[in-house]
Amino acid sequence: MAQRSFWKGYLKLSLVTCPVTMMSATSDAEKVRFHTLNRASGNRVEGIYVDDETGRTVDDDDQARGYERGPGEFVILEDEELDAVGLESTRTIDIEMFTPADSVQWLWYDKPHFLLPNDPVGEEAFAVIREAMAATGTVGIARLVLYRRERPVMLEPRGRGIVVWTLRYAEEVRPPEGYFEDIDAQPESELVDLVAKLIDRRTRKWEASLVHDPLQDNLKALIASKKKQRRAPRARKGKEAPEAPTNVVNIMDALKRSLASEKGVRPRK
């Protein structure tokens, strides 16, 4: 069943505008969630804010956001002041520029959303923008207020729709320079060939089950057992990790044994 949209507004490129709707492409709804309880009464525990000097409770109206400019010294910012420096419109995705799709590395991607037209009359304008990006191999770059924060977003054509990725800010992404320069090992070509054969035998078509979270199943089983007052299932013991090879000869032998043990066993493609 399609998820309900959480955002409705307009997609704009120069003088072309169309109404659109957006929903998150990911969900945490299926995850097991816990509440903090009073063990004695079984009642839920509520969180409250207290003054760290006086220990007194601070009412909602007296709470404010502040920036620490020195030890124990804060600048208080009012909601109106924060709103004033934000985007003028929170309901329009105004595509400011385009960039080659393959130039935006995965490290910049944050959270995906599905964008689709919200009015049959606007479908043509939506489709024109989508197909033009696909034909030119580009993605659109814009800014938008989502989750109460101004964010850079990338619009990527995907099938009949558009995926809107929130992007990380430049200050949040660390450049790879300085991390990989000291890795000097040059593996022998024969070793690379053996690993390539092992990769080929373990290659299969992508599907969601490859990243299924078994912890959620275990938690649900635990909760079900608690409901029925049964003995909780024991945690599965993990396999002991094999000793790491210490030289090229050991790596070669380990790869040959790995290929021999998997001979004739191929994952589904």
Secondary structure, 3 states (H helix, E strand, C coil): CCCCCCEEEEEEECCEEEEEEEEECCCCCCCCCCCCECCCCCCECCCCCECCCCCCECCHHHCCEEEEEECCEEEEECHHHHHHCCCCCCCEEECCEEEEHHHCCHHHEEEEEEEEECCHHHHHHHHHHHHHHHHHCEEEEEEEEECCEEEEEEEEEECCEEEEEEECCHHHCCCCCCCCCCCCCCCCHHHHHHHHHHHHHHCCCCCHHHHCCHHHHHHHHHHHHHHCCCCCCCCCCCCCCCCCCCCHHHHHHHHHHHHHHCCCCCCCC
